[in-house]
Structures are given as C-alpha cells and as structure tokens.
Amino acid sequence: MFKKWINKLFNTSSAGTTKAGSTKSGSTKEGTVKFFNRTKGFGFINVNETDEEIFVHKSNLIDKIKKSDKVTFKIEKGDRGLTATNVKRVKK
C-alpha cells in the first residue's frame, strides 16, 4: 500500500519508470477529486478524459476542495511529475 502511494505521489509505475500518460500539460482539464487530505495539504484528481490520477497540492488550489468535488484545473510538469494547478471547484 505504501509503495503504491509513493508511486502515485511521484507519478511512477510499479517498475519505477515515469508514466508517459496522454495528458497534455498546460491545457484546462475537468476531473473529480479522488482524495484530498486538508491536514497534509495534498491529494489526487481523476482526469475525466483519461481517468489518469494527477497529484494536487494545497498551494495550487483556487477554491477549497473535498472528495468527489468536480473541478477544473491545468496540468503542469514539475520535478516530480505531473501536478494539477489553478484548481477550481465547479459550481453546482
């Protein structure tokens, strides 16, 4: 379980190689919050069009988010892989 979490955190496969996902950096995407821990300040978003999981840090939030929220965001490649930025909750 811990290894799976670390692989997700650093966006690597179980073999230790970086995922090549089809998600383009920079374009606005829609997704659903899979997990977000407010205390630790991070979580993951499922990208609607690819079902890929993207890491999100609290410093990249425009709105407060919680599990199952629908969100829009941009994807940027950082030192540790892909990360969601400019994360906004979709108003109902």
Secondary structure, DSSP 8 states (H G I E B T S, - for coil): -HHHHHHHHTTB-TTS-B---S--SSSEEEEEEEEEETTTTEEEEEETTT--EEEEEGGGBSS---TT-EEEEEEEEETTEEEEEEEEE---
